[in-house]
Amino acid sequence: MKRFKSALFGGLIIGIGAFFFKANSSQYKTASKQVYYEVPYRRDDTIRIAYIGDSWAFLHSKHQCVIDSIVNERTGFQTKVRSTGVNGMTSKSIYESLFRNESFRSIIKWGPTYCFIVAGINDVDFKLGESFYVENMQLLIDFMLENKITPIILEIPHYDIINSYDKRNIRQKLSVLVSMIITSSSMDCIDSYRAFFERNLKKVSERIIYVKEQEWSPLGYNDPRGIYLEDKMHLNNKGYMILDSCIASHICKDIIMFYKR
């Protein structure tokens, strides 16, 4: 009986917390569409590739990049890559950073041909909702297309989402549980967020490049090649080389298709 009462009380607390958070927190609201700023159109033959997003983009700048050398070797075009990212960023904060963060603004005003976007990992980690993820991604995609930049979207990778939750303190865990109630997200919600994105991607799928995990790491953090760090959430240097090679292949294919048109 004591256990039942404790469980009931715990459920009541979480329910009240969920109601309070929904009424008072803006963290679940989609970003507001911003007024676009002018992005220069480069007329030279250099392929410029921006690499932006969360901690995956941040850590990418610290590893050897092979995208430029692969694209150059296969297409003959001079290729440059620039990366910027911030740990913990959600799809919403990445979009807002295009307007508020000087590092993000600078890389866009550099005039990239392609922009690789790593987003969604923190959306599922914090259980912010399928619609939250998709609507913010739509804003990111629209911004890139409006500025004649081809968006390259990384499918949310299968990192160890359970281990990520287990490492949190009690207050952080409670926050996640509340978010799960508010957004109807399961603990391991990666596949549901992916599926919701793909269902809503059809209207723009021909105008973006979508890099699916199956193409570069079918087993996610269980990849036997050992491409993740010990936290099973972030890539090591080998992992970045494998992912970069996949990105480069997509870009090369797109360049070849462009010149066939």
C-alpha contacts under 8 A as a table, 3 or more apart, distances in Angstrom:
res1	aa1	res2	aa2	distance
1	M	4	F	5.03
1	M	5	K	6.20
2	K	5	K	5.14
2	K	6	S	6.10
3	R	6	S	5.01
3	R	7	A	6.07
4	F	7	A	5.11
4	F	8	L	6.04
5	K	8	L	4.96
5	K	9	F	5.97
6	S	9	F	5.06
6	S	10	G	6.00
7	A	10	G	5.00
7	A	11	G	6.07
8	L	11	G	5.09
8	L	12	L	6.14
9	F	12	L	4.99
9	F	13	I	6.20
10	G	13	I	5.13
10	G	14	I	6.25
11	G	14	I	5.14
11	G	15	G	6.02
12	L	15	G	4.99
12	L	16	I	6.13
13	I	16	I	5.18
13	I	17	G	6.01
14	I	17	G	4.90
14	I	18	A	5.97
14	I	174	L	7.59
14	I	177	L	7.40
14	I	178	V	5.97
15	G	18	A	5.03
15	G	19	F	6.31
15	G	178	V	7.43
15	G	181	I	7.79
16	I	19	F	5.14
16	I	20	F	6.17
17	G	20	F	5.05
17	G	21	F	6.04
17	G	178	V	6.45
18	A	21	F	5.19
18	A	22	K	6.07
18	A	178	V	4.98
18	A	179	S	7.03
18	A	181	I	6.60
18	A	182	I	6.04
19	F	22	K	5.21
19	F	23	A	6.19
19	F	182	I	7.92
20	F	23	A	5.24
20	F	24	N	6.07
20	F	25	S	8.00
21	F	24	N	5.24
21	F	25	S	5.18
21	F	178	V	7.86
22	K	25	S	5.82
22	K	28	Y	7.99
22	K	182	I	6.86
25	S	28	Y	7.13
26	S	29	K	5.35
27	Q	128	L	7.77
28	Y	128	L	5.82
28	Y	129	G	7.40
28	Y	132	F	6.63
29	K	132	F	6.81
30	T	92	K	6.59
30	T	132	F	5.61
30	T	135	E	6.55
30	T	136	N	6.08
31	A	92	K	5.57
31	A	93	S	7.94
31	A	95	Y	7.53
31	A	96	E	7.10
31	A	136	N	6.41
33	K	139	L	6.93
34	Q	99	F	7.73
36	Y	143	F	7.28
38	E	109	K	7.76
38	E	147	N	7.79
39	V	108	I	6.86
39	V	109	K	5.16
39	V	110	W	7.76
39	V	111	G	6.08
39	V	147	N	6.30
40	P	109	K	6.34
40	P	110	W	7.32
40	P	111	G	5.38
41	Y	111	G	5.95
42	R	111	G	6.23
45	D	77	F	6.63
45	D	78	Q	7.07
46	T	77	F	6.17
46	T	78	Q	4.96
46	T	79	T	5.57
46	T	80	K	7.31
47	I	77	F	6.63
47	I	78	Q	6.23
47	I	79	T	4.64
47	I	80	K	6.32
47	I	112	P	7.39
47	I	113	T	5.95
47	I	114	Y	7.91
48	R	79	T	5.95
48	R	80	K	5.04
48	R	81	V	6.04
48	R	111	G	7.18
48	R	112	P	4.51
48	R	113	T	5.10
48	R	114	Y	6.54
49	I	79	T	7.60
49	I	80	K	6.17
49	I	81	V	4.74
49	I	82	R	6.46
49	I	112	P	5.31
49	I	113	T	5.96
49	I	114	Y	4.88
49	I	115	C	5.69
49	I	116	F	7.32
50	A	81	V	5.90
50	A	82	R	5.12
50	A	83	S	5.94
50	A	107	I	6.52
50	A	108	I	7.36
50	A	112	P	5.90
50	A	113	T	7.99
50	A	114	Y	6.29
50	A	115	C	4.56
50	A	116	F	6.06
51	Y	57	A	6.24
51	Y	81	V	7.26
51	Y	82	R	6.06
51	Y	83	S	4.45
51	Y	84	T	6.36
51	Y	115	C	5.86
51	Y	116	F	4.76
51	Y	117	I	6.24
51	Y	118	V	7.85
52	I	57	A	5.35
52	I	58	F	7.80
52	I	83	S	5.81
52	I	84	T	5.10
52	I	85	G	5.38
52	I	104	F	7.52
52	I	115	C	7.25
52	I	116	F	6.25
52	I	117	I	5.23
52	I	118	V	6.36
53	G	56	W	6.90
53	G	57	A	5.13
53	G	58	F	7.34
53	G	84	T	6.95
53	G	85	G	4.77
53	G	86	V	6.75
53	G	89	M	7.01
53	G	94	I	6.01
53	G	117	I	5.61
53	G	118	V	4.67
53	G	119	A	5.76
54	D	57	A	5.51
54	D	58	F	6.38
54	D	85	G	5.03
54	D	86	V	4.92
54	D	87	N	5.14
54	D	88	G	5.93
54	D	89	M	4.82
54	D	90	T	7.08
54	D	94	I	7.43
54	D	118	V	6.32
54	D	119	A	6.35
55	S	58	F	4.72
55	S	59	L	5.90
55	S	85	G	6.02
55	S	86	V	5.44
55	S	87	N	4.05
55	S	88	G	6.37
55	S	89	M	7.38
55	S	234	H	7.96
56	W	59	L	5.30
56	W	60	H	6.05
56	W	85	G	7.33
56	W	87	N	7.83
56	W	118	V	6.78
56	W	234	H	6.61
56	W	235	L	7.45
57	A	60	H	4.97
57	A	61	S	6.84
57	A	83	S	6.27
57	A	84	T	5.84
57	A	85	G	4.74
57	A	86	V	7.43
57	A	118	V	6.59
58	F	61	S	5.83
58	F	62	K	7.50
58	F	83	S	7.07
58	F	84	T	5.51
58	F	85	G	4.08
58	F	86	V	5.66
58	F	87	N	6.84
59	L	62	K	5.27
59	L	63	H	6.86
59	L	85	G	7.83
60	H	63	H	5.31
60	H	64	Q	7.75
60	H	65	C	7.50
60	H	83	S	6.87
60	H	240	Y	7.00
61	S	64	Q	7.69
61	S	65	C	7.79
61	S	82	R	7.79
61	S	83	S	5.51
61	S	84	T	6.97
63	H	237	N	5.86
63	H	240	Y	7.33
64	Q	237	N	7.12
64	Q	240	Y	7.93
64	Q	241	M	7.49
65	C	68	D	7.21
65	C	240	Y	7.60
65	C	241	M	6.91
65	C	244	D	6.98
66	V	69	S	5.50
66	V	70	I	6.23
66	V	241	M	6.38
66	V	244	D	6.10
66	V	245	S	6.76
67	I	70	I	5.36
67	I	71	V	6.15
67	I	81	V	7.42
67	I	244	D	5.40
67	I	245	S	6.22
67	I	247	I	7.04
67	I	248	A	5.06
68	D	71	V	5.35
68	D	72	N	6.02
68	D	78	Q	7.84
68	D	79	T	4.99
68	D	80	K	5.73
68	D	81	V	6.33
68	D	248	A	7.63
69	S	72	N	5.13
69	S	73	E	6.00
69	S	79	T	7.37
70	I	73	E	5.15
70	I	74	R	6.13
70	I	245	S	7.27
70	I	248	A	6.27
70	I	249	S	7.95
71	V	74	R	5.29
71	V	75	T	5.80
71	V	76	G	7.40
71	V	77	F	7.12
71	V	79	T	6.74
71	V	248	A	5.83
71	V	249	S	7.57
71	V	251	I	7.26
71	V	252	C	5.91
72	N	75	T	5.43
72	N	76	G	4.82
72	N	77	F	5.00
72	N	78	Q	5.57
72	N	79	T	5.90
73	E	76	G	5.68
73	E	77	F	7.89
74	R	252	C	6.91
75	T	252	C	6.58
75	T	255	I	7.74
75	T	256	I	7.72
82	R	107	I	7.02
83	S	107	I	7.84
84	T	103	S	6.78
84	T	104	F	6.67
84	T	107	I	7.74
85	G	104	F	7.91
86	V	89	M	5.95
88	G	122	N	6.15
89	M	92	K	7.77
89	M	93	S	5.66
89	M	94	I	6.15
89	M	119	A	7.73
89	M	122	N	6.48
90	T	93	S	5.24
90	T	94	I	6.16
90	T	119	A	6.38
90	T	120	G	6.24
90	T	121	I	7.38
90	T	122	N	5.25
90	T	123	D	5.49
91	S	94	I	5.18
91	S	95	Y	6.33
91	S	119	A	5.26
91	S	120	G	5.84
91	S	122	N	7.94
91	S	123	D	6.86
91	S	133	Y	6.22
91	S	136	N	5.70
91	S	137	M	6.30
92	K	95	Y	5.28
92	K	96	E	6.27
92	K	132	F	7.95
92	K	133	Y	7.72
92	K	136	N	5.43
92	K	137	M	7.91
93	S	96	E	4.95
93	S	97	S	5.92
94	I	97	S	5.06
94	I	98	L	6.77
94	I	119	A	7.63
95	Y	98	L	5.51
95	Y	99	F	7.66
95	Y	136	N	7.04
95	Y	139	L	7.09
95	Y	140	L	5.72
96	E	99	F	5.64
96	E	100	R	6.19
96	E	101	N	7.94
97	S	100	R	4.75
97	S	101	N	4.65
97	S	102	E	7.95
97	S	104	F	6.10
97	S	105	R	7.48
98	L	101	N	6.24
98	L	104	F	5.25
98	L	105	R	5.24
98	L	108	I	7.63
99	F	102	E	7.84
99	F	104	F	7.69
99	F	105	R	6.22
100	R	105	R	7.49
101	N	104	F	5.40
101	N	105	R	6.16
102	E	105	R	4.97
102	E	106	S	5.84
103	S	106	S	5.16
103	S	107	I	6.36
104	F	107	I	5.31
104	F	108	I	6.41
105	R	108	I	5.24
105	R	109	K	6.05
106	S	109	K	5.09
106	S	110	W	6.11
107	I	110	W	5.07
107	I	111	G	7.44
107	I	112	P	7.63
108	I	111	G	5.69
108	I	112	P	6.41
109	K	112	P	7.80
112	P	115	C	6.58
112	P	149	I	6.42
113	T	148	K	7.63
113	T	149	I	5.23
113	T	150	T	6.33
114	Y	149	I	5.36
114	Y	150	T	4.65
114	Y	151	P	5.89
114	Y	152	I	6.90
115	C	144	M	7.67
115	C	149	I	6.62
115	C	150	T	6.22
115	C	151	P	4.99
115	C	152	I	5.81
116	F	151	P	6.09
116	F	152	I	4.47
116	F	153	I	6.00
116	F	154	L	7.44
117	I	151	P	7.13
117	I	152	I	6.07
117	I	153	I	5.21
117	I	154	L	6.40
118	V	153	I	6.68
118	V	154	L	5.62
119	A	122	N	7.44
119	A	123	D	7.82
119	A	154	L	7.33
119	A	156	I	7.21
120	G	123	D	4.76
120	G	124	V	6.27
120	G	133	Y	6.47
120	G	156	I	5.85
121	I	124	V	5.56
121	I	125	D	6.13
121	I	156	I	6.08
121	I	157	P	7.40
122	N	125	D	4.64
122	N	126	F	5.86
123	D	126	F	5.48
123	D	127	K	5.82
123	D	128	L	5.27
123	D	129	G	7.16
123	D	132	F	7.98
123	D	133	Y	6.41
124	V	127	K	4.68
124	V	128	L	6.47
124	V	129	G	7.44
124	V	188	D	7.92
124	V	189	C	6.24
124	V	190	I	6.19
124	V	193	Y	7.44
125	D	161	I	6.64
125	D	164	S	7.59
125	D	165	Y	7.68
126	F	176	V	5.81
126	F	179	S	7.08
127	K	176	V	6.56
127	K	179	S	5.60
127	K	180	M	5.75
127	K	183	T	6.89
127	K	185	S	5.96
127	K	186	S	7.93
127	K	187	M	7.88
127	K	189	C	7.69
128	L	132	F	6.30
128	L	133	Y	7.41
128	L	179	S	6.48
128	L	180	M	7.90
128	L	183	T	6.35
128	L	185	S	7.99
129	G	132	F	5.13
129	G	133	Y	6.40
129	G	183	T	4.87
129	G	184	S	7.32
129	G	185	S	6.51
129	G	193	Y	7.79
130	E	133	Y	5.26
130	E	134	V	6.23
130	E	183	T	7.71
130	E	185	S	7.97
130	E	192	S	7.56
130	E	193	Y	5.14
130	E	196	F	6.48
130	E	197	F	7.63
131	S	134	V	5.10
131	S	135	E	5.79
131	S	196	F	7.98
132	F	135	E	5.49
132	F	136	N	6.17
133	Y	136	N	5.48
133	Y	137	M	6.10
133	Y	193	Y	7.52
133	Y	197	F	7.81
134	V	137	M	5.05
134	V	138	Q	6.09
134	V	196	F	7.48
134	V	197	F	5.55
134	V	200	N	7.52
135	E	138	Q	5.02
135	E	139	L	6.45
136	N	139	L	5.05
136	N	140	L	6.39
137	M	140	L	4.99
137	M	141	I	6.10
138	Q	141	I	5.05
138	Q	142	D	5.97
139	L	142	D	5.14
139	L	143	F	6.12
140	L	143	F	5.22
140	L	144	M	6.40
141	I	144	M	5.23
141	I	145	L	6.19
141	I	151	P	6.24
141	I	208	I	7.93
142	D	145	L	5.19
142	D	146	E	5.91
143	F	146	E	5.21
143	F	147	N	6.42
144	M	147	N	5.22
144	M	148	K	6.28
144	M	149	I	4.87
144	M	150	T	6.45
144	M	151	P	6.11
145	L	148	K	4.90
145	L	149	I	5.44
145	L	150	T	6.30
145	L	151	P	7.24
145	L	207	R	7.91
146	E	149	I	7.54
150	T	207	R	7.31
150	T	208	I	6.13
150	T	209	I	7.53
151	P	208	I	5.31
151	P	209	I	6.31
152	I	208	I	6.04
152	I	209	I	4.59
152	I	210	Y	5.83
152	I	211	V	7.09
153	I	208	I	7.46
153	I	209	I	6.20
153	I	210	Y	4.90
153	I	211	V	6.04
154	L	157	P	7.82
154	L	210	Y	6.16
154	L	211	V	4.95
154	L	212	K	6.54
154	L	213	E	7.80
155	E	194	R	6.97
155	E	210	Y	6.87
155	E	211	V	5.89
155	E	212	K	5.10
155	E	213	E	6.16
156	I	190	I	6.85
156	I	194	R	6.64
156	I	213	E	7.68
157	P	190	I	7.81
157	P	213	E	6.16
157	P	220	G	6.43
158	H	161	I	7.72
158	H	190	I	6.99
158	H	219	L	7.77
158	H	220	G	4.78
158	H	221	Y	6.27
159	Y	220	G	6.25
159	Y	221	Y	5.26
159	Y	232	K	5.88
159	Y	233	M	4.78
159	Y	234	H	7.58
160	D	163	N	5.47
160	D	164	S	6.40
160	D	221	Y	6.55
160	D	231	D	7.93
160	D	232	K	5.51
160	D	233	M	5.93
161	I	164	S	5.00
161	I	165	Y	6.42
161	I	187	M	7.89
161	I	188	D	6.38
161	I	233	M	7.72
162	I	165	Y	5.17
162	I	166	D	6.24
162	I	187	M	7.34
162	I	188	D	6.99
163	N	166	D	4.99
163	N	167	K	6.32
164	S	167	K	5.49
164	S	168	R	7.03
164	S	233	M	7.76
165	Y	168	R	5.51
165	Y	173	K	6.77
166	D	173	K	7.98
168	R	171	R	7.99
168	R	172	Q	5.71
168	R	173	K	5.94
169	N	172	Q	5.34
169	N	173	K	6.15
170	I	173	K	5.06
170	I	174	L	6.18
171	R	174	L	5.15
171	R	175	S	6.30
172	Q	175	S	5.02
172	Q	176	V	6.35
173	K	176	V	5.09
173	K	177	L	6.26
174	L	177	L	5.02
174	L	178	V	6.16
175	S	178	V	5.14
175	S	179	S	6.23
176	V	179	S	5.02
176	V	180	M	6.19
177	L	180	M	5.02
177	L	181	I	6.59
178	V	181	I	5.27
178	V	182	I	6.33
179	S	182	I	5.00
179	S	183	T	5.94
179	S	184	S	7.88
179	S	185	S	7.60
180	M	183	T	5.44
180	M	184	S	5.35
180	M	185	S	4.67
180	M	186	S	6.29
180	M	187	M	7.33
181	I	184	S	5.17
181	I	185	S	6.94
182	I	185	S	7.96
185	S	189	C	6.05
186	S	189	C	5.13
188	D	191	D	7.80
189	C	192	S	5.37
189	C	193	Y	6.25
190	I	193	Y	5.35
190	I	194	R	6.16
191	D	194	R	5.02
191	D	195	A	6.07
192	S	195	A	5.11
192	S	196	F	6.12
193	Y	196	F	5.17
193	Y	197	F	6.15
194	R	197	F	5.15
194	R	198	E	6.24
195	A	198	E	5.13
195	A	199	R	6.17
196	F	199	R	5.19
196	F	200	N	6.39
197	F	200	N	5.23
197	F	201	L	5.90
198	E	201	L	4.78
198	E	202	K	6.89
199	R	202	K	6.45
200	N	203	K	7.08
201	L	204	V	5.70
201	L	205	S	5.55
202	K	205	S	5.01
202	K	206	E	7.85
203	K	206	E	7.77
204	V	207	R	5.45
204	V	208	I	6.69
205	S	208	I	5.54
205	S	209	I	7.45
205	S	210	Y	7.85
206	E	209	I	7.82
209	I	250	H	7.37
211	V	215	E	7.22
211	V	246	C	7.82
211	V	247	I	7.20
211	V	250	H	8.00
212	K	215	E	5.70
212	K	216	W	7.56
213	E	216	W	5.60
213	E	217	S	5.42
213	E	218	P	5.82
213	E	220	G	7.39
214	Q	217	S	5.64
214	Q	218	P	4.21
214	Q	219	L	7.84
215	E	218	P	6.76
215	E	246	C	7.20
216	W	242	I	6.56
216	W	243	L	6.06
216	W	246	C	6.27
217	S	220	G	5.43
217	S	223	D	6.51
218	P	223	D	7.33
219	L	222	N	5.31
219	L	223	D	4.89
220	G	223	D	5.54
221	Y	227	I	7.56
221	Y	228	Y	6.13
221	Y	232	K	5.64
221	Y	233	M	7.25
222	N	226	G	7.87
223	D	226	G	5.99
223	D	227	I	6.78
224	P	227	I	7.92
226	G	238	K	7.89
226	G	239	G	7.78
227	I	235	L	5.79
227	I	236	N	5.60
227	I	237	N	7.45
227	I	238	K	5.50
227	I	239	G	4.16
227	I	240	Y	7.86
228	Y	231	D	7.59
228	Y	232	K	5.48
228	Y	233	M	6.81
228	Y	234	H	5.61
228	Y	235	L	4.25
228	Y	236	N	5.23
228	Y	239	G	6.34
229	L	232	K	5.56
229	L	233	M	6.96
229	L	234	H	5.64
229	L	235	L	5.62
229	L	236	N	5.34
230	E	233	M	7.93
231	D	234	H	6.81
232	K	235	L	7.88
235	L	238	K	7.60
235	L	239	G	5.04
235	L	240	Y	6.17
236	N	239	G	5.14
236	N	240	Y	6.36
237	N	240	Y	5.16
237	N	241	M	6.29
238	K	241	M	5.12
238	K	242	I	6.33
239	G	242	I	5.19
239	G	243	L	6.18
240	Y	243	L	5.04
240	Y	244	D	5.74
241	M	244	D	5.07
241	M	245	S	6.05
242	I	245	S	5.20
242	I	246	C	6.48
243	L	246	C	5.14
243	L	247	I	6.29
244	D	247	I	5.01
244	D	248	A	6.02
245	S	248	A	5.06
245	S	249	S	6.21
246	C	249	S	5.15
246	C	250	H	6.49
247	I	250	H	5.25
247	I	251	I	6.36
248	A	251	I	5.07
248	A	252	C	6.09
249	S	252	C	5.13
249	S	253	K	6.17
250	H	253	K	5.17
250	H	254	D	6.19
251	I	254	D	5.02
251	I	255	I	6.12
252	C	255	I	5.12
252	C	256	I	6.18
253	K	256	I	5.20
253	K	257	M	6.12
254	D	257	M	5.07
254	D	258	F	6.06
255	I	258	F	5.05
255	I	259	Y	6.45
256	I	259	Y	5.37
256	I	260	K	6.37
257	M	260	K	5.07
257	M	261	R	6.53
258	F	261	R	5.42
